[in-house]
Amino acid sequence: MNAQGSSNCCASKAKQLHVAIIGSGSAAFSCAIKAAENGARVTIIEGADVIGGCCVNVGCVPSKILIRAAQLAHQQRSNPFTGIEDHEPKIDRTLLSHQQISRVDELRTAKYQNILKNNPALTLIKGYARFSSKNALNITHADGTEVTLLADKFLIATGSTPTFPKIEGLQNTPYWTSTEALFEKELPKSLAVIGSSVVAVEIAQAYARLGCQVTILARSTLLKSEDPLLGDRLSQCFEKEGIEIINNTQVTRITHDDNGFFIQTEDEQVLCEKLLISTGRHANTVGLDLDVVGVRTDGSGAVLVNEKLETNVSHIYAAGDCSTIPQYVYVAAAAGSRAGSNMTGDNLKLDLSIMPAVIFTDPQVATVGLSEGEAENQGISVISRVLEMENVPRALANFETDGFIKLVADKQSNKLIGAQILAHEGGELIQSAALAIHNQMTIEDLANQLFPYLTMVEGLKLCAQTFNKDVSELSCCAG
């Protein structure tokens, strides 16, 4: 049953474990559901106007809607088939924004609000929580009133917030974060993006495909934390679509007036109508008074956890973007579920050794396991191969041959240890590579598997075959 908070919520039921969760996103709800399944009663505390956290409200869901809409607009403007005439799409950004909001509302209701409504073990309190003692939270409601909540176990799942670079003049301008970019109702003529990682490249391409002139300003290069080939080849794809990329640049000053934004770098000035700042995120832990209970954080404020999602304080756990685990919603959900299990007597670990990841550009960037550079840094002798997508029959049939598949294997055992993919719908391939790594398959094992023809995932088999043969000499079905 829902509750908005009262002094009655502070009384503990005898012999029933009470779990308090700060936050209401994926990690929080996964923990809540699992703890309730195991017999605990759970109180969720959320200070924001809506529940559900970043992914459903301002992250994964609305961004993928925008990206898909932009892809369809791009295909109308430029498709690879000679018998279908290209035309300029008519785009109503206001209607698209309303559709995004509507689907977000639907999913938030189905996956969060209805779970609260239908699970009597879960209670929601609206307010901001902070630790006041080892087993107590002070919760401040919107009207300024406070209550104290006592609990046996705690989960910190407060998510993250955008990090902004220290650039002269930036704070005095109406720049966008990803939230404003995702839900903006008018399409600007030009957009500059400061940033070069996941969110930056996804939104940059989406706006370009909707008809906006886009410039990316990267301190280094695109996707600098990935295998260099991924960023280099994605940059080529972007430039082919008319996206300007300024690499290795430092923005020194930003001003804004009726003409737009003036972005001064060390070498040039960029003028644009709108500006997106997408330079990373940091943990939402300020204001929790973690020092009161001695919970340790890293230099950026993220809560330090072990593989069981435990903090250094035995009854306090953390999961999701506010902790030191990778910032992916499916990782947050898995972490929250394991934390809920461990709070109620289990001893589960979160294994992040094989973690697939997808960047939803087009072509998509998909990775799992170790890159060649990461493996060599760990002292692992490796062998790798790169298969251009023009060697994959389905890519040829689709007339979409941008990108490649790269497989990395341990040189001594020939076991697959990593995959890096740049391909249209590349995200649909990566889990097969993850399963191959999980099952310790060798390159030969993968090459000898049966893959259906014509599929994009057949590219994994073809790439595995390149370790020992020239695939250009094979018949159409890879053999």
Backbone torsions as a table, in degrees:
resi	resn	phi	psi	omega
1	MET	NA	136.2	179.0
2	ASN	-69.0	148.2	173.4
3	ALA	-144.8	142.5	178.6
4	GLN	-95.0	0.4	174.9
5	GLY	105.7	129.3	175.1
6	SER	-159.0	173.9	-179.1
7	SER	-63.2	-25.2	179.9
8	ASN	-64.5	-26.2	-177.0
9	CYS	-69.3	-12.9	-174.3
10	CYS	-85.1	-14.0	-178.6
11	ALA	-79.2	131.8	179.2
12	SER	-90.8	138.1	175.2
13	LYS	-78.9	133.0	-176.2
14	ALA	-60.6	136.8	173.5
15	LYS	67.0	5.1	175.2
16	GLN	-112.1	123.7	-179.5
17	LEU	-61.1	134.3	178.7
18	HIS	-112.1	120.8	179.5
19	VAL	-109.3	127.9	175.5
20	ALA	-109.2	131.0	-177.5
21	ILE	-121.4	123.3	178.0
22	ILE	-95.3	110.3	-175.5
23	GLY	118.3	161.6	-176.9
24	SER	-140.3	28.7	178.9
25	GLY	-90.5	-156.9	-174.6
26	SER	-63.5	-44.8	178.5
27	ALA	-62.2	-43.4	-178.3
28	ALA	-61.6	-48.7	-176.3
29	PHE	-71.9	-34.9	175.8
30	SER	-62.3	-42.1	177.3
31	CYS	-64.7	-45.2	-177.6
32	ALA	-60.9	-46.3	-178.4
33	ILE	-63.2	-44.9	-178.5
34	LYS	-67.5	-43.6	179.0
35	ALA	-62.4	-40.3	178.4
36	ALA	-66.0	-39.9	176.5
37	GLU	-58.2	-32.9	-178.0
38	ASN	-92.1	12.9	170.3
39	GLY	101.3	-0.7	-179.1
40	ALA	-84.2	157.6	165.7
41	ARG	-100.7	145.5	-168.0
42	VAL	-129.2	133.3	172.6
43	THR	-114.4	124.4	177.8
44	ILE	-104.6	128.4	179.9
45	ILE	-113.7	124.7	-177.7
46	GLU	-135.1	126.8	-179.4
47	GLY	-91.2	-20.4	-178.0
48	ALA	-74.2	164.9	-179.5
49	ASP	-65.0	-34.3	-179.7
50	VAL	-121.6	155.8	176.0
51	ILE	-93.8	169.6	174.8
52	GLY	114.0	-15.9	176.9
53	GLY	73.4	-164.6	-172.0
54	CYS	-71.0	-47.4	-166.9
55	CYS	-57.8	-55.5	-176.1
56	VAL	-73.5	-32.2	-172.5
57	ASN	-88.4	-48.2	-172.9
58	VAL	-136.8	16.8	-176.0
59	GLY	-128.8	-108.2	-170.7
60	CYS	-53.3	-51.8	-171.9
61	VAL	-66.6	-57.1	-179.0
62	PRO	-65.5	-31.2	-179.9
63	SER	-68.4	-40.0	-179.2
64	LYS	-70.3	-31.4	174.2
65	ILE	-63.4	-47.2	-180.0
66	LEU	-62.3	-43.6	-178.7
67	ILE	-63.9	-42.4	-179.9
68	ARG	-66.7	-42.9	177.9
69	ALA	-60.8	-42.7	179.8
70	ALA	-65.3	-36.5	177.6
71	GLN	-63.0	-43.5	179.0
72	LEU	-65.0	-38.2	176.5
73	ALA	-63.1	-42.4	-179.9
74	HIS	-63.3	-40.7	-179.0
75	GLN	-67.4	-30.2	174.5
76	GLN	-69.1	-37.1	-177.4
77	ARG	-75.8	-33.8	-175.5
78	SER	-152.0	97.6	177.9
79	ASN	-113.1	156.7	-171.8
80	PRO	-85.5	-1.3	-173.1
81	PHE	-99.5	126.1	-172.5
82	THR	-67.2	-24.0	-177.5
83	GLY	-88.5	2.3	179.8
84	ILE	-118.9	121.1	-174.6
85	GLU	-76.7	132.4	174.5
86	ASP	-72.1	151.7	173.1
87	HIS	-153.7	155.8	-179.8
88	GLU	-76.2	121.3	-178.4
89	PRO	-71.4	148.7	173.7
90	LYS	-92.8	117.7	-172.3
91	ILE	-115.8	125.5	173.6
92	ASP	-111.4	97.6	-176.1
93	ARG	-64.2	-30.3	179.3
94	THR	-64.9	-46.7	178.9
95	LEU	-63.8	-39.6	178.4
96	LEU	-63.0	-41.7	178.6
97	SER	-62.7	-41.3	177.9
98	HIS	-62.8	-38.7	178.9
99	GLN	-65.7	-40.9	176.4
100	GLN	-58.8	-48.7	-177.9
101	ILE	-61.7	-41.1	-179.5
102	SER	-62.3	-45.3	-179.8
103	ARG	-68.6	-37.0	174.9
104	VAL	-59.9	-45.8	179.0
105	ASP	-60.4	-42.3	179.9
106	GLU	-60.9	-47.9	-177.4
107	LEU	-69.7	-37.2	177.6
108	ARG	-63.1	-41.0	178.2
109	THR	-63.8	-47.2	-175.3
110	ALA	-70.3	-40.8	-170.3
111	LYS	-98.3	-10.7	-178.6
112	TYR	-129.5	-61.0	-175.2
113	GLN	-63.1	-43.3	-179.3
114	ASN	-68.2	-32.0	176.1
115	ILE	-64.3	-42.9	176.1
116	LEU	-61.4	-43.9	-176.6
117	LYS	-64.8	-36.6	-171.6
118	ASN	-97.9	-5.4	-179.2
119	ASN	-112.2	105.1	-176.0
120	PRO	-66.7	-12.9	179.6
121	ALA	-81.5	-10.7	-176.4
122	LEU	-105.9	134.8	177.1
123	THR	-128.0	137.4	178.0
124	LEU	-108.1	131.8	171.3
125	ILE	-118.6	126.1	177.2
126	LYS	-89.2	123.0	-179.6
127	GLY	160.1	172.6	179.9
128	TYR	-102.4	129.2	-174.9
129	ALA	-105.5	148.3	171.9
130	ARG	-147.8	149.3	-179.1
131	PHE	-73.2	134.0	175.3
132	SER	-113.7	-20.0	174.2
133	SER	-163.1	-175.8	-174.3
134	LYS	-57.3	-37.1	-177.2
135	ASN	-124.3	26.0	-176.7
136	ALA	-140.0	143.6	173.1
137	LEU	-117.8	139.1	166.0
138	ASN	-93.7	128.5	-177.5
139	ILE	-117.4	122.3	-179.9
140	THR	-102.7	120.8	178.8
141	HIS	-81.0	169.0	-178.3
142	ALA	-60.4	-29.9	-179.0
143	ASP	-84.9	4.3	177.7
144	GLY	93.4	-11.5	179.1
145	THR	-72.9	155.4	-178.0
146	GLU	-128.5	148.0	171.3
147	VAL	-132.5	161.0	175.6
148	THR	-110.7	132.2	-179.6
149	LEU	-114.6	125.8	176.3
150	LEU	-100.1	139.5	179.3
151	ALA	-151.7	165.1	-179.8
152	ASP	-91.3	-39.7	-179.0
153	LYS	-129.7	152.5	-178.2
154	PHE	-133.3	143.7	169.3
155	LEU	-121.5	126.8	172.7
156	ILE	-93.6	115.6	-177.1
157	ALA	-142.1	56.4	-171.0
158	THR	-92.6	2.2	173.8
159	GLY	73.1	-157.7	-176.6
160	SER	-138.6	170.8	-179.3
161	THR	-139.7	154.6	-176.8
162	PRO	-60.4	144.7	174.0
163	THR	-102.2	134.1	-177.1
164	PHE	-113.2	137.3	179.5
165	PRO	-71.9	154.5	177.4
166	LYS	-86.0	93.3	-179.6
167	ILE	-121.3	130.0	-179.6
168	GLU	-54.8	127.1	175.6
169	GLY	88.0	-14.9	-174.4
170	LEU	-57.4	-45.9	-174.7
171	GLN	-66.2	-14.2	179.4
172	ASN	-95.5	12.1	-177.9
173	THR	-119.2	156.8	179.5
174	PRO	-87.2	56.8	-178.9
175	TYR	-69.8	161.2	175.9
176	TRP	-94.9	147.1	156.6
177	THR	-96.5	-179.2	178.6
178	SER	-60.9	-31.5	-179.2
179	THR	-62.1	-49.4	178.3
180	GLU	-62.3	-40.3	-179.5
181	ALA	-63.4	-37.9	-177.1
182	LEU	-70.0	-32.6	-172.5
183	PHE	-114.1	7.1	179.1
184	GLU	-56.9	137.0	-175.3
185	LYS	-95.6	-6.9	177.1
186	GLU	-126.7	134.7	-179.0
187	LEU	-84.9	119.3	178.9
188	PRO	-73.6	159.5	176.0
189	LYS	-73.2	-32.5	-178.3
190	SER	-143.6	147.4	-178.9
191	LEU	-140.7	130.5	170.8
192	ALA	-105.4	140.2	-179.8
193	VAL	-121.0	119.2	173.2
194	ILE	-97.1	113.0	-173.9
195	GLY	139.5	158.0	-174.7
196	SER	-147.3	17.1	179.9
197	SER	-105.3	-155.5	-166.5
198	VAL	-55.5	-60.4	-175.4
199	VAL	-63.6	-40.0	-178.3
200	ALA	-60.1	-48.0	-175.5
201	VAL	-73.4	-34.9	179.0
202	GLU	-63.5	-50.1	-177.8
203	ILE	-69.9	-37.2	179.5
204	ALA	-57.8	-49.0	-178.9
205	GLN	-67.8	-37.9	179.2
206	ALA	-59.4	-46.2	-179.7
207	TYR	-67.2	-36.2	176.9
208	ALA	-62.5	-41.0	-178.3
209	ARG	-74.2	-21.9	173.9
210	LEU	-79.5	-8.5	175.0
211	GLY	115.8	12.5	-177.9
212	CYS	-96.9	143.1	174.1
213	GLN	-80.7	118.5	-170.8
214	VAL	-116.0	136.1	173.4
215	THR	-124.2	128.3	176.4
216	ILE	-104.4	127.5	176.0
217	LEU	-108.9	111.6	-175.4
218	ALA	-110.3	130.2	176.7
219	ARG	-61.4	-35.2	176.6
220	SER	-120.2	-104.9	176.8
221	THR	-136.4	170.8	178.9
222	LEU	-62.3	135.5	174.4
223	LEU	52.2	50.5	-172.8
224	LYS	-64.3	-20.2	-179.3
225	SER	-84.9	-5.8	-179.8
226	GLU	-98.5	176.2	172.4
227	ASP	-51.8	128.8	-175.1
228	PRO	-54.5	-29.6	-179.5
229	LEU	-63.8	-32.8	179.9
230	LEU	-64.4	-50.6	179.9
231	GLY	-64.8	-38.4	-179.2
232	ASP	-65.0	-46.0	-176.9
233	ARG	-76.0	-32.8	174.8
234	LEU	-64.8	-38.4	176.7
235	SER	-59.2	-40.9	178.1
236	GLN	-62.7	-40.9	178.4
237	CYS	-64.3	-43.1	179.3
238	PHE	-62.5	-46.3	-178.2
239	GLU	-64.0	-32.8	176.6
240	LYS	-64.2	-28.2	178.1
241	GLU	-89.2	1.6	177.0
242	GLY	93.5	8.0	176.7
243	ILE	-81.1	125.9	178.5
244	GLU	-86.1	131.9	178.9
245	ILE	-120.6	122.0	176.0
246	ILE	-108.7	103.4	-176.9
247	ASN	-87.4	161.5	173.6
248	ASN	49.8	49.5	-177.6
249	THR	-124.1	149.7	179.5
250	GLN	-121.4	119.9	177.1
251	VAL	-78.7	127.9	-176.0
252	THR	-104.7	-27.2	-176.5
253	ARG	-158.9	144.1	178.0
254	ILE	-133.9	132.2	173.3
255	THR	-129.6	165.5	-178.8
256	HIS	-145.3	138.5	172.3
257	ASP	-147.4	-164.2	-176.5
258	ASP	-63.1	-18.8	179.8
259	ASN	-87.6	-8.6	178.8
260	GLY	120.7	-153.3	-178.4
261	PHE	-98.0	137.9	172.9
262	PHE	-113.5	113.0	-175.7
263	ILE	-108.8	114.3	-178.9
264	GLN	-98.0	123.6	174.1
265	THR	-107.1	-175.4	179.3
266	GLU	-66.4	-23.7	-172.1
267	ASP	-120.7	-19.7	-173.5
268	GLU	-157.8	176.5	177.1
269	GLN	-121.5	134.6	179.0
270	VAL	-113.9	130.7	177.6
271	LEU	-111.2	132.7	179.9
272	CYS	-150.5	159.5	179.7
273	GLU	-77.0	-41.8	-179.8
274	LYS	-129.0	155.9	-178.8
275	LEU	-132.0	126.6	174.8
276	LEU	-106.3	127.3	173.8
277	ILE	-102.4	116.2	-179.1
278	SER	-138.2	76.3	-173.6
279	THR	-118.2	33.1	175.7
280	GLY	104.7	177.1	-178.4
281	ARG	-136.3	158.7	177.0
282	HIS	-134.5	160.3	-173.4
283	ALA	-65.2	140.0	174.1
284	ASN	-86.5	78.9	179.7
285	THR	-121.6	-9.5	176.6
286	VAL	-66.1	133.8	179.2
287	GLY	96.2	-7.1	178.1
288	LEU	-83.9	-10.0	-177.4
289	ASP	54.8	48.2	-179.4
290	LEU	-65.2	-24.3	178.9
291	ASP	-65.6	-24.6	179.4
292	VAL	-61.3	-36.9	-178.9
293	VAL	-106.7	-1.3	174.9
294	GLY	81.1	21.0	177.4
295	VAL	-72.4	130.1	-175.1
296	ARG	-89.7	145.0	176.0
297	THR	-128.2	165.8	175.3
298	ASP	-87.5	-172.6	-175.5
299	GLY	-64.2	-21.9	180.0
300	SER	-95.2	-1.0	-180.0
301	GLY	96.7	-1.6	178.6
302	ALA	-73.3	140.4	-177.6
303	VAL	-73.9	126.7	179.1
304	LEU	-74.1	125.7	178.3
305	VAL	-131.9	158.2	173.9
306	ASN	-96.8	-171.5	-175.8
307	GLU	-70.4	-10.6	174.9
308	LYS	-97.8	6.5	-179.0
309	LEU	69.3	18.8	176.9
310	GLU	-84.2	141.7	168.4
311	THR	-85.5	-174.1	176.5
312	ASN	-72.7	-9.2	175.3
313	VAL	-102.1	120.2	-162.7
314	SER	-56.9	-33.7	-175.1
315	HIS	-100.1	7.5	-179.3
316	ILE	-117.0	127.4	-179.3
317	TYR	-117.0	166.2	174.7
318	ALA	-146.9	149.3	-179.7
319	ALA	-156.6	159.4	178.8
320	GLY	86.8	-163.5	-171.5
321	ASP	-66.7	-16.3	178.9
322	CYS	-82.0	-5.9	-177.5
323	SER	-109.2	-178.1	-176.2
324	THR	-89.7	16.3	173.0
325	ILE	-88.7	161.5	-178.7
326	PRO	-58.7	145.9	-174.4
327	GLN	-87.1	74.9	173.3
328	TYR	-131.0	140.4	-173.3
329	VAL	-64.4	-36.1	-179.6
330	TYR	-71.5	-29.3	173.7
331	VAL	-69.7	-41.1	177.5
332	ALA	-60.4	-44.1	-179.5
333	ALA	-64.4	-43.8	178.5
334	ALA	-63.5	-40.1	179.3
335	ALA	-65.8	-44.1	179.8
336	GLY	-61.1	-42.6	179.6
337	SER	-62.8	-42.7	179.3
338	ARG	-68.5	-36.2	176.6
339	ALA	-62.8	-43.6	178.5
340	GLY	-61.3	-38.5	177.4
341	SER	-66.4	-44.7	-176.5
342	ASN	-69.0	-33.1	175.1
343	MET	-61.1	-27.6	-174.0
344	THR	-108.2	23.4	168.8
345	GLY	112.6	-7.1	179.0
346	ASP	-84.4	178.9	-178.0
347	ASN	-139.7	56.4	-173.7
348	LEU	-91.9	150.6	178.3
349	LYS	-118.7	148.9	174.6
350	LEU	-95.8	111.5	-178.5
351	ASP	-91.6	113.1	-179.0
352	LEU	-107.0	15.4	-176.7
353	SER	-70.5	-26.4	179.1
354	ILE	-127.4	88.6	-174.1
355	MET	-119.9	101.6	177.8
356	PRO	-69.9	148.4	179.4
357	ALA	-143.5	145.8	-179.0
358	VAL	-132.4	135.2	169.9
359	ILE	-107.6	123.5	-167.9
360	PHE	-90.4	49.3	166.1
361	THR	-81.1	-177.2	175.6
362	ASP	-136.3	107.3	5.1
363	PRO	-67.9	155.2	-178.5
364	GLN	-80.3	150.9	174.7
365	VAL	-103.8	123.3	-178.2
366	ALA	-134.3	133.0	-176.4
367	THR	-139.0	154.7	171.4
368	VAL	-157.4	148.3	178.0
369	GLY	71.4	-150.6	-174.2
370	LEU	-96.0	141.4	167.9
371	SER	-80.6	169.8	179.0
372	GLU	-59.4	-43.5	-179.9
373	GLY	-66.2	-41.9	179.5
374	GLU	-63.3	-41.9	179.8
375	ALA	-63.4	-44.6	-179.5
376	GLU	-65.2	-34.7	176.7
377	ASN	-65.4	-25.0	177.5
378	GLN	-90.7	5.7	178.0
379	GLY	80.9	16.6	-179.9
380	ILE	-93.6	125.3	175.9
381	SER	-79.3	125.1	-171.9
382	VAL	-125.0	163.4	170.0
383	ILE	-131.2	139.4	-176.5
384	SER	-139.6	159.6	175.0
385	ARG	-140.2	148.5	176.7
386	VAL	-119.8	124.4	176.9
387	LEU	-108.8	119.7	176.4
388	GLU	-70.4	143.3	-176.1
389	MET	-65.5	-16.4	176.8
390	GLU	-67.4	-9.4	175.8
391	ASN	-94.9	1.2	179.8
392	VAL	-100.9	116.5	-174.8
393	PRO	-54.6	-38.4	-179.2
394	ARG	-66.6	-37.3	176.8
395	ALA	-63.6	-38.5	177.0
396	LEU	-65.2	-43.0	179.8
397	ALA	-65.1	-32.3	178.1
398	ASN	-81.0	-9.9	-172.7
399	PHE	55.9	39.2	177.8
400	GLU	-133.7	82.9	-172.8
401	THR	-107.8	14.3	175.1
402	ASP	-66.2	140.4	170.6
403	GLY	105.0	-168.4	-173.1
404	PHE	-161.8	167.7	169.4
405	ILE	-123.1	127.9	177.2
406	LYS	-119.6	128.3	176.4
407	LEU	-115.4	139.6	-179.4
408	VAL	-120.5	128.5	-178.7
409	ALA	-127.0	150.9	172.3
410	ASP	-66.4	125.7	-173.7
411	LYS	-65.9	-32.2	-177.5
412	GLN	-77.3	-43.1	-174.6
413	SER	-100.6	-15.2	-174.3
414	ASN	67.3	11.9	178.0
415	LYS	-75.6	138.3	177.1
416	LEU	-67.2	130.8	179.3
417	ILE	-125.5	-6.7	-179.9
418	GLY	-167.7	155.3	175.8
419	ALA	-145.5	136.3	175.5
420	GLN	-129.0	125.2	-172.9
421	ILE	-128.8	134.7	166.7
422	LEU	-124.9	109.2	-175.7
423	ALA	-162.2	153.9	172.0
424	HIS	-62.6	127.2	-173.9
425	GLU	59.4	30.7	-179.3
426	GLY	-61.3	-26.0	178.2
427	GLY	-63.2	-22.8	179.0
428	GLU	-79.0	-9.2	179.9
429	LEU	-95.2	-27.5	-162.8
430	ILE	-69.3	-29.8	-178.0
431	GLN	-68.1	-31.1	175.4
432	SER	-63.2	-39.8	176.2
433	ALA	-65.8	-39.3	178.6
434	ALA	-61.9	-42.3	179.1
435	LEU	-66.3	-36.4	177.8
436	ALA	-64.1	-42.1	178.2
437	ILE	-66.2	-44.0	-179.0
438	HIS	-58.9	-38.0	-177.8
439	ASN	-91.8	12.7	174.4
440	GLN	54.8	41.8	179.3
441	MET	-75.5	143.3	172.9
442	THR	-83.3	168.4	175.1
443	ILE	-58.3	-39.2	179.2
444	GLU	-66.1	-39.7	176.5
445	ASP	-57.5	-45.5	-178.4
446	LEU	-68.1	-41.5	-179.1
447	ALA	-64.2	-27.3	-176.7
448	ASN	-92.9	-1.0	177.2
449	GLN	-72.1	155.0	173.4
450	LEU	-87.3	122.4	176.9
451	PHE	-117.7	134.8	-179.9
452	PRO	-67.3	146.0	179.6
453	TYR	-112.7	131.3	0.4
454	LEU	-97.4	114.8	173.9
455	THR	-134.5	154.7	177.2
456	MET	-67.9	-34.5	-175.8
457	VAL	-67.4	-17.2	173.8
458	GLU	-58.0	-21.9	177.8
459	GLY	-59.1	-30.3	177.0
460	LEU	-63.6	-43.5	178.0
461	LYS	-62.8	-45.2	-179.3
462	LEU	-61.8	-42.7	179.2
463	CYS	-65.2	-39.5	177.1
464	ALA	-61.9	-36.2	179.8
465	GLN	-67.8	-26.4	-178.3
466	THR	-67.6	-14.0	176.5
467	PHE	-66.2	-24.7	-174.4
468	ASN	-127.9	-7.0	-178.4
469	LYS	-155.0	168.2	176.6
470	ASP	-90.1	109.1	-174.5
471	VAL	-68.8	-18.0	178.6
472	SER	-67.0	-16.4	-179.7
473	GLU	-95.8	1.7	179.4
474	LEU	-86.9	158.1	173.4
475	SER	-72.6	178.1	-168.1
476	CYS	-63.7	-27.5	-173.7
477	CYS	-99.8	19.1	169.8
478	ALA	73.4	-24.1	174.4
479	GLY	73.8	NA	NA
